[in-house]
Amino acid sequence: MIPYIPFTFPHLPFIRCAFGTRMQGASTGPFAESNISFEVGDKQERVLANRHRLRRELGFTRWCELRQVHGCDMVIDPLDDVIQGTEQPGDGLATREPRVGLVIKTADCQPILLAHTSGKYIAAIHCGWKGNRQNFPCKAVVAFCNAYGLEPREILAVRGPSLSPAASEFTKFSTEWGQAFSRYFDPATQTMNLWQLTRHQLLEAGLLPSNIFGLDLCTHSMSQWFFSYRRNKVCGRQASIIWMEK
């Protein structure tokens, strides 16, 4: 049983990424086992136990997250440890401080973790389909670069487990998306290739093709591994985390 999937960017060994699974936690029922969200109906003490276990095993010091609202707001250099939860809204975090874990909560949405080639700056964004529709991957990179004076071509990105193209059904494409996104939509199956769309939006932001990575794991189909809101609306959330060891 694997509680998280590690990822390391090429030539950046001190920047650590971990994509959480639903395995090895204290939660039960539809939240079993490793739910890390306080907002889905799980017992607070179990969520907190899952969070503390994950932070302890991964070894970062400060747990930083936001109340995700499917928008485009970035928070730069969050100060507080909010392992017990937060009311601050937003969908992206960035820091230059070591041992600060930037946490994204998902159950089908795309967690996208960013790092600068210097190894001194990191960011994490939550991108649901509404985030894609608002071009949040591109906007997040721009905000990240502007905050620290970085060049987009020096940014690396990795997309974590999320809803695969085969499972991304949209029966109301014309009203939810519109023709501007038609190249990503398959009318025969009524599905959207959100993975491809995210890649193109990162390229639009200025990332090099060779600096974009992806874990092509479908949260909807891999029921033993991941929570999925489309599979079961009453479910937990897994964590995706990036931090700098030093």
ZADO-1210 file (C-alpha; in nm, 4 decimals, padded with zeros to 6 digits):
<atoms>
<atom x="00.0000" y="00.0000" z="00.0000" code="MET" pos="1"/>
<atom x="00.1459" y="00.3354" z="-00.1105" code="ILE" pos="2"/>
<atom x="00.0425" y="00.6534" z="00.0820" code="PRO" pos="3"/>
<atom x="00.1988" y="00.8879" z="-00.1746" code="TYR" pos="4"/>
<atom x="00.3803" y="00.8914" z="-00.5088" code="ILE" pos="5"/>
<atom x="00.7126" y="01.0802" z="-00.5027" code="PRO" pos="6"/>
<atom x="00.8366" y="01.2943" z="-00.7911" code="PHE" pos="7"/>
<atom x="01.1658" y="01.4802" z="-00.8354" code="THR" pos="8"/>
<atom x="01.2364" y="01.7359" z="-01.1071" code="PHE" pos="9"/>
<atom x="01.5531" y="01.6696" z="-01.3111" code="PRO" pos="10"/>
<atom x="01.8624" y="01.8257" z="-01.1495" code="HIS" pos="11"/>
<atom x="01.6601" y="01.9599" z="-00.8545" code="LEU" pos="12"/>
<atom x="01.7085" y="01.6942" z="-00.5830" code="PRO" pos="13"/>
<atom x="01.6302" y="01.9307" z="-00.2962" code="PHE" pos="14"/>
<atom x="01.2861" y="02.0191" z="-00.4321" code="ILE" pos="15"/>
<atom x="01.0494" y="01.7420" z="-00.3305" code="ARG" pos="16"/>
<atom x="00.7043" y="01.6574" z="-00.4642" code="CYS" pos="17"/>
<atom x="00.4562" y="01.4049" z="-00.3308" code="ALA" pos="18"/>
<atom x="00.1200" y="01.3137" z="-00.4819" code="PHE" pos="19"/>
<atom x="-00.0967" y="01.1591" z="-00.2124" code="GLY" pos="20"/>
<atom x="-00.3229" y="00.8575" z="-00.2520" code="THR" pos="21"/>
<atom x="-00.6235" y="00.7532" z="-00.0450" code="ARG" pos="22"/>
<atom x="-00.4241" y="00.4768" z="00.1262" code="MET" pos="23"/>
<atom x="-00.2946" y="00.4350" z="00.4823" code="GLN" pos="24"/>
<atom x="-00.4924" y="00.6750" z="00.6938" code="GLY" pos="25"/>
<atom x="-00.7281" y="00.7019" z="00.9900" code="ALA" pos="26"/>
<atom x="-01.0509" y="00.7795" z="00.8028" code="SER" pos="27"/>
<atom x="-01.3301" y="00.5300" z="00.7345" code="THR" pos="28"/>
<atom x="-01.6317" y="00.4872" z="00.5071" code="GLY" pos="29"/>
<atom x="-01.6308" y="00.6973" z="00.1877" code="PRO" pos="30"/>
<atom x="-01.3343" y="00.8923" z="00.3302" code="PHE" pos="31"/>
<atom x="-01.1150" y="00.5846" z="00.3709" code="ALA" pos="32"/>
<atom x="-00.8407" y="00.5935" z="00.4322" code="GLU" pos="33"/>
<atom x="-00.6291" y="00.9063" z="00.3952" code="SER" pos="34"/>
<atom x="-00.8707" y="01.1964" z="00.3493" code="ASN" pos="35"/>
<atom x="-00.7019" y="01.5326" z="00.4217" code="ILE" pos="36"/>
<atom x="-01.0025" y="01.7656" z="00.3775" code="SER" pos="37"/>
<atom x="-01.2052" y="01.9109" z="00.6659" code="PHE" pos="38"/>
<atom x="-01.4811" y="02.0184" z="00.4235" code="GLU" pos="39"/>
<atom x="-01.6273" y="01.6855" z="00.3073" code="VAL" pos="40"/>
<atom x="-01.7981" y="01.5526" z="00.6210" code="GLY" pos="41"/>
<atom x="-01.5171" y="01.3449" z="00.7695" code="ASP" pos="42"/>
<atom x="-01.4423" y="01.3570" z="01.1425" code="LYS" pos="43"/>
<atom x="-01.2020" y="01.6400" z="01.2236" code="GLN" pos="44"/>
<atom x="-00.9756" y="01.4331" z="01.4469" code="GLU" pos="45"/>
<atom x="-00.9257" y="01.1751" z="01.1712" code="ARG" pos="46"/>
<atom x="-00.8436" y="01.4389" z="00.9114" code="VAL" pos="47"/>
<atom x="-00.5934" y="01.5983" z="01.1474" code="LEU" pos="48"/>
<atom x="-00.4331" y="01.2601" z="01.2170" code="ALA" pos="49"/>
<atom x="-00.3944" y="01.2031" z="00.8421" code="ASN" pos="50"/>
<atom x="-00.2366" y="01.5452" z="00.7960" code="ARG" pos="51"/>
<atom x="00.0084" y="01.5060" z="01.0818" code="HIS" pos="52"/>
<atom x="00.1122" y="01.1612" z="00.9586" code="ARG" pos="53"/>
<atom x="00.1752" y="01.2911" z="00.6072" code="LEU" pos="54"/>
<atom x="00.3769" y="01.5913" z="00.7274" code="ARG" pos="55"/>
<atom x="00.5789" y="01.3751" z="00.9646" code="ARG" pos="56"/>
<atom x="00.6599" y="01.1120" z="00.7024" code="GLU" pos="57"/>
<atom x="00.7521" y="01.3625" z="00.4314" code="LEU" pos="58"/>
<atom x="00.9556" y="01.5821" z="00.6630" code="GLY" pos="59"/>
<atom x="00.8475" y="01.9379" z="00.5844" code="PHE" pos="60"/>
<atom x="00.7775" y="02.1808" z="00.8680" code="THR" pos="61"/>
<atom x="00.4923" y="02.4137" z="00.7751" code="ARG" pos="62"/>
<atom x="00.1597" y="02.3025" z="00.6213" code="TRP" pos="63"/>
<atom x="00.0258" y="02.5767" z="00.3914" code="CYS" pos="64"/>
<atom x="-00.3028" y="02.5488" z="00.2030" code="GLU" pos="65"/>
<atom x="-00.6003" y="02.7593" z="00.0907" code="LEU" pos="66"/>
<atom x="-00.9771" y="02.7229" z="00.0842" code="ARG" pos="67"/>
<atom x="-00.9932" y="02.6346" z="-00.2824" code="GLN" pos="68"/>
<atom x="-01.2659" y="02.8171" z="-00.4741" code="VAL" pos="69"/>
<atom x="-01.1957" y="02.7347" z="-00.8434" code="HIS" pos="70"/>
<atom x="-01.0638" y="03.0833" z="-00.9089" code="GLY" pos="71"/>
<atom x="-00.7336" y="03.2355" z="-01.0206" code="CYS" pos="72"/>
<atom x="-00.5923" y="03.3953" z="-00.7041" code="ASP" pos="73"/>
<atom x="-00.2338" y="03.3225" z="-00.5971" code="MET" pos="74"/>
<atom x="-00.1017" y="03.3726" z="-00.2431" code="VAL" pos="75"/>
<atom x="00.2696" y="03.4559" z="-00.2347" code="ILE" pos="76"/>
<atom x="00.4816" y="03.3556" z="00.0664" code="ASP" pos="77"/>
<atom x="00.2091" y="03.2330" z="00.3045" code="PRO" pos="78"/>
<atom x="00.3200" y="03.2860" z="00.6639" code="LEU" pos="79"/>
<atom x="00.1145" y="03.0590" z="00.8875" code="ASP" pos="80"/>
<atom x="00.1076" y="02.6863" z="00.9452" code="ASP" pos="81"/>
<atom x="-00.2588" y="02.5966" z="00.8809" code="VAL" pos="82"/>
<atom x="-00.2556" y="02.2226" z="00.9372" code="ILE" pos="83"/>
<atom x="-00.5822" y="02.2665" z="01.1302" code="GLN" pos="84"/>
<atom x="-00.7479" y="02.4335" z="00.8290" code="GLY" pos="85"/>
<atom x="-00.7914" y="02.7837" z="00.6889" code="THR" pos="86"/>
<atom x="-01.0619" y="03.0164" z="00.5578" code="GLU" pos="87"/>
<atom x="-00.8280" y="03.2081" z="00.3248" code="GLN" pos="88"/>
<atom x="-00.9580" y="03.1611" z="-00.0305" code="PRO" pos="89"/>
<atom x="-00.7397" y="03.0999" z="-00.3327" code="GLY" pos="90"/>
<atom x="-00.6156" y="02.8324" z="-00.5687" code="ASP" pos="91"/>
<atom x="-00.2409" y="02.8886" z="-00.5904" code="GLY" pos="92"/>
<atom x="00.0503" y="02.9201" z="-00.3484" code="LEU" pos="93"/>
<atom x="00.4152" y="03.0176" z="-00.3941" code="ALA" pos="94"/>
<atom x="00.7128" y="03.0414" z="-00.1593" code="THR" pos="95"/>
<atom x="01.0882" y="03.0895" z="-00.1422" code="ARG" pos="96"/>
<atom x="01.1140" y="02.9508" z="00.2104" code="GLU" pos="97"/>
<atom x="01.2595" y="02.6036" z="00.2755" code="PRO" pos="98"/>
<atom x="01.0605" y="02.3258" z="00.4474" code="ARG" pos="99"/>
<atom x="00.7269" y="02.4952" z="00.3713" code="VAL" pos="100"/>
<atom x="00.4838" y="02.2417" z="00.2275" code="GLY" pos="101"/>
<atom x="00.2468" y="02.3901" z="-00.0315" code="LEU" pos="102"/>
<atom x="-00.0612" y="02.1653" z="-00.0243" code="VAL" pos="103"/>
<atom x="-00.3254" y="02.1186" z="-00.2936" code="ILE" pos="104"/>
<atom x="-00.6411" y="01.9143" z="-00.2230" code="LYS" pos="105"/>
<atom x="-00.8026" y="01.7217" z="-00.5100" code="THR" pos="106"/>
<atom x="-01.0478" y="01.4487" z="-00.6051" code="ALA" pos="107"/>
<atom x="-01.0362" y="01.4736" z="-00.9900" code="ASP" pos="108"/>
<atom x="-00.9016" y="01.8276" z="-01.0357" code="CYS" pos="109"/>
<atom x="-00.5445" y="01.8737" z="-01.1526" code="GLN" pos="110"/>
<atom x="-00.2725" y="01.9495" z="-00.8984" code="PRO" pos="111"/>
<atom x="00.0094" y="02.1315" z="-01.0765" code="ILE" pos="112"/>
<atom x="00.3412" y="02.1801" z="-00.8970" code="LEU" pos="113"/>
<atom x="00.5961" y="02.4360" z="-01.0216" code="LEU" pos="114"/>
<atom x="00.9658" y="02.4867" z="-00.9540" code="ALA" pos="115"/>
<atom x="01.2320" y="02.7288" z="-01.0739" code="HIS" pos="116"/>
<atom x="01.5540" y="02.5863" z="-01.2176" code="THR" pos="117"/>
<atom x="01.7550" y="02.7631" z="-00.9449" code="SER" pos="118"/>
<atom x="01.5865" y="02.5443" z="-00.6841" code="GLY" pos="119"/>
<atom x="01.4956" y="02.8550" z="-00.4823" code="LYS" pos="120"/>
<atom x="01.1276" y="02.9082" z="-00.5694" code="TYR" pos="121"/>
<atom x="00.8253" y="02.6784" z="-00.5829" code="ILE" pos="122"/>
<atom x="00.4501" y="02.7043" z="-00.6392" code="ALA" pos="123"/>
<atom x="00.1443" y="02.4817" z="-00.6326" code="ALA" pos="124"/>
<atom x="-00.1899" y="02.5322" z="-00.8059" code="ILE" pos="125"/>
<atom x="-00.5326" y="02.3705" z="-00.7977" code="HIS" pos="126"/>
<atom x="-00.6890" y="02.3517" z="-01.1438" code="CYS" pos="127"/>
<atom x="-01.0362" y="02.2126" z="-01.1950" code="GLY" pos="128"/>
<atom x="-01.2107" y="02.2432" z="-01.5290" code="TRP" pos="129"/>
<atom x="-01.3251" y="02.5917" z="-01.4323" code="LYS" pos="130"/>
<atom x="-00.9609" y="02.6800" z="-01.3741" code="GLY" pos="131"/>
<atom x="-00.8772" y="02.5583" z="-01.7234" code="ASN" pos="132"/>
<atom x="-01.1648" y="02.7605" z="-01.8656" code="ARG" pos="133"/>
<atom x="-01.0168" y="03.0707" z="-01.6966" code="GLN" pos="134"/>
<atom x="-00.6644" y="02.9823" z="-01.8187" code="ASN" pos="135"/>
<atom x="-00.5412" y="02.9532" z="-01.4615" code="PHE" pos="136"/>
<atom x="-00.2283" y="02.7458" z="-01.5442" code="PRO" pos="137"/>
<atom x="-00.1007" y="03.0327" z="-01.7584" code="CYS" pos="138"/>
<atom x="-00.2099" y="03.3033" z="-01.5138" code="LYS" pos="139"/>
<atom x="-00.0483" y="03.1190" z="-01.2223" code="ALA" pos="140"/>
<atom x="00.2867" y="03.0972" z="-01.3991" code="VAL" pos="141"/>
<atom x="00.2705" y="03.4691" z="-01.4807" code="VAL" pos="142"/>
<atom x="00.1910" y="03.5562" z="-01.1172" code="ALA" pos="143"/>
<atom x="00.4670" y="03.3255" z="-00.9902" code="PHE" pos="144"/>
<atom x="00.7257" y="03.4770" z="-01.2231" code="CYS" pos="145"/>
<atom x="00.6193" y="03.8344" z="-01.1527" code="ASN" pos="146"/>
<atom x="00.6391" y="03.7793" z="-00.7761" code="ALA" pos="147"/>
<atom x="01.0034" y="03.6719" z="-00.7834" code="TYR" pos="148"/>
<atom x="01.1367" y="03.8195" z="-01.1080" code="GLY" pos="149"/>
<atom x="01.1634" y="03.4835" z="-01.2866" code="LEU" pos="150"/>
<atom x="01.1571" y="03.3848" z="-01.6535" code="GLU" pos="151"/>
<atom x="00.8835" y="03.1389" z="-01.7634" code="PRO" pos="152"/>
<atom x="01.1341" y="02.9369" z="-01.9672" code="ARG" pos="153"/>
<atom x="01.3106" y="02.8615" z="-01.6365" code="GLU" pos="154"/>
<atom x="00.9978" y="02.7097" z="-01.4772" code="ILE" pos="155"/>
<atom x="00.9337" y="02.3362" z="-01.4550" code="LEU" pos="156"/>
<atom x="00.5864" y="02.1916" z="-01.4005" code="ALA" pos="157"/>
<atom x="00.4413" y="01.8533" z="-01.3137" code="VAL" pos="158"/>
<atom x="00.0710" y="01.7636" z="-01.3307" code="ARG" pos="159"/>
<atom x="-00.0453" y="01.5061" z="-01.0803" code="GLY" pos="160"/>
<atom x="-00.3139" y="01.2347" z="-01.0907" code="PRO" pos="161"/>
<atom x="-00.6485" y="01.3705" z="-01.2078" code="SER" pos="162"/>
<atom x="-00.9470" y="01.3039" z="-01.4313" code="LEU" pos="163"/>
<atom x="-00.8237" y="01.1409" z="-01.7521" code="SER" pos="164"/>
<atom x="-00.9461" y="01.2434" z="-02.0997" code="PRO" pos="165"/>
<atom x="-01.1624" y="00.9302" z="-02.1204" code="ALA" pos="166"/>
<atom x="-01.3425" y="01.0206" z="-01.7971" code="ALA" pos="167"/>
<atom x="-01.3817" y="01.3956" z="-01.8537" code="SER" pos="168"/>
<atom x="-01.7361" y="01.3963" z="-01.9855" code="GLU" pos="169"/>
<atom x="-01.9109" y="01.7274" z="-02.0553" code="PHE" pos="170"/>
<atom x="-02.2628" y="01.6892" z="-02.1951" code="THR" pos="171"/>
<atom x="-02.3160" y="02.0683" z="-02.1971" code="LYS" pos="172"/>
<atom x="-02.0013" y="02.1618" z="-02.3850" code="PHE" pos="173"/>
<atom x="-02.1496" y="02.4598" z="-02.5695" code="SER" pos="174"/>
<atom x="-02.2599" y="02.6364" z="-02.2512" code="THR" pos="175"/>
<atom x="-01.9827" y="02.5204" z="-02.0153" code="GLU" pos="176"/>
<atom x="-01.6918" y="02.5659" z="-02.2567" code="TRP" pos="177"/>
<atom x="-01.7774" y="02.7115" z="-02.5986" code="GLY" pos="178"/>
<atom x="-01.6114" y="02.6875" z="-02.9385" code="GLN" pos="179"/>
<atom x="-01.2841" y="02.8409" z="-02.8217" code="ALA" pos="180"/>
<atom x="-01.2105" y="02.5033" z="-02.6609" code="PHE" pos="181"/>
<atom x="-01.3387" y="02.2800" z="-02.9411" code="SER" pos="182"/>
<atom x="-00.9930" y="02.1434" z="-03.0285" code="ARG" pos="183"/>
<atom x="-00.9872" y="01.9680" z="-02.6894" code="TYR" pos="184"/>
<atom x="-01.3407" y="01.8243" z="-02.7152" code="PHE" pos="185"/>
<atom x="-01.4401" y="01.4940" z="-02.8741" code="ASP" pos="186"/>
<atom x="-01.8072" y="01.5200" z="-02.9840" code="PRO" pos="187"/>
<atom x="-01.8331" y="01.1426" z="-03.0302" code="ALA" pos="188"/>
<atom x="-01.7621" y="01.0711" z="-02.6627" code="THR" pos="189"/>
<atom x="-01.8478" y="01.4184" z="-02.5246" code="GLN" pos="190"/>
<atom x="-01.5172" y="01.4238" z="-02.3396" code="THR" pos="191"/>
<atom x="-01.2533" y="01.6931" z="-02.2899" code="MET" pos="192"/>
<atom x="-00.8786" y="01.6321" z="-02.2941" code="ASN" pos="193"/>
<atom x="-00.7975" y="01.8450" z="-01.9908" code="LEU" pos="194"/>
<atom x="-00.4425" y="01.7086" z="-01.9723" code="TRP" pos="195"/>
<atom x="-00.3685" y="01.8389" z="-02.3211" code="GLN" pos="196"/>
<atom x="-00.5394" y="02.1695" z="-02.2475" code="LEU" pos="197"/>
<atom x="-00.3280" y="02.2230" z="-01.9352" code="THR" pos="198"/>
<atom x="-00.0099" y="02.1468" z="-02.1270" code="ARG" pos="199"/>
<atom x="-00.1015" y="02.3998" z="-02.3941" code="HIS" pos="200"/>
<atom x="-00.1823" y="02.6638" z="-02.1323" code="GLN" pos="201"/>
<atom x="00.1570" y="02.6092" z="-01.9669" code="LEU" pos="202"/>
<atom x="00.3238" y="02.6406" z="-02.3072" code="LEU" pos="203"/>
<atom x="00.1279" y="02.9614" z="-02.3637" code="GLU" pos="204"/>
<atom x="00.2740" y="03.0920" z="-02.0369" code="ALA" pos="205"/>
<atom x="00.6243" y="03.0407" z="-02.1777" code="GLY" pos="206"/>
<atom x="00.7325" y="02.7049" z="-02.0358" code="LEU" pos="207"/>
<atom x="00.9573" y="02.4924" z="-02.2540" code="LEU" pos="208"/>
<atom x="00.7996" y="02.1660" z="-02.3760" code="PRO" pos="209"/>
<atom x="01.0821" y="01.9681" z="-02.2159" code="SER" pos="210"/>
<atom x="01.0050" y="02.1254" z="-01.8772" code="ASN" pos="211"/>
<atom x="00.6458" y="01.9989" z="-01.8564" code="ILE" pos="212"/>
<atom x="00.5838" y="01.6613" z="-01.6911" code="PHE" pos="213"/>
<atom x="00.2708" y="01.4645" z="-01.6097" code="GLY" pos="214"/>
<atom x="00.1580" y="01.1642" z="-01.4071" code="LEU" pos="215"/>
<atom x="-00.1036" y="01.0135" z="-01.6387" code="ASP" pos="216"/>
<atom x="-00.3017" y="00.8423" z="-01.3635" code="LEU" pos="217"/>
<atom x="-00.6813" y="00.8676" z="-01.3709" code="CYS" pos="218"/>
<atom x="-00.8451" y="00.9384" z="-01.0357" code="THR" pos="219"/>
<atom x="-01.1838" y="00.8206" z="-01.1640" code="HIS" pos="220"/>
<atom x="-01.0774" y="00.4769" z="-01.2861" code="SER" pos="221"/>
<atom x="-00.8200" y="00.3961" z="-01.0152" code="MET" pos="222"/>
<atom x="-01.0703" y="00.3601" z="-00.7313" code="SER" pos="223"/>
<atom x="-00.8367" y="00.1800" z="-00.4903" code="GLN" pos="224"/>
<atom x="-00.5755" y="00.4522" z="-00.5256" code="TRP" pos="225"/>
<atom x="-00.7590" y="00.7829" z="-00.5442" code="PHE" pos="226"/>
<atom x="-01.0692" y="00.9708" z="-00.4375" code="PHE" pos="227"/>
<atom x="-01.2913" y="01.0820" z="-00.7259" code="SER" pos="228"/>
<atom x="-01.5799" y="01.3258" z="-00.6984" code="TYR" pos="229"/>
<atom x="-01.7214" y="01.2101" z="-01.0326" code="ARG" pos="230"/>
<atom x="-01.7193" y="00.8511" z="-00.9144" code="ARG" pos="231"/>
<atom x="-01.8726" y="00.9287" z="-00.5751" code="ASN" pos="232"/>
<atom x="-01.9724" y="01.2799" z="-00.4708" code="LYS" pos="233"/>
<atom x="-01.9325" y="01.1867" z="-00.1030" code="VAL" pos="234"/>
<atom x="-01.5591" y="01.1236" z="-00.0827" code="CYS" pos="235"/>
<atom x="-01.2325" y="01.2472" z="00.0611" code="GLY" pos="236"/>
<atom x="-00.9538" y="01.4518" z="-00.0925" code="ARG" pos="237"/>
<atom x="-00.5920" y="01.3531" z="-00.1508" code="GLN" pos="238"/>
<atom x="-00.2994" y="01.5905" z="-00.1026" code="ALA" pos="239"/>
<atom x="-00.0384" y="01.7000" z="-00.3538" code="SER" pos="240"/>
<atom x="00.2593" y="01.8736" z="-00.1909" code="ILE" pos="241"/>
<atom x="00.5781" y="02.0495" z="-00.2980" code="ILE" pos="242"/>
<atom x="00.8508" y="02.1758" z="-00.0648" code="TRP" pos="243"/>
<atom x="01.2207" y="02.2638" z="-00.0573" code="MET" pos="244"/>
<atom x="01.4414" y="02.0654" z="00.1764" code="GLU" pos="245"/>
<atom x="01.6947" y="02.3474" z="00.2085" code="LYS" pos="246"/>
</atoms>
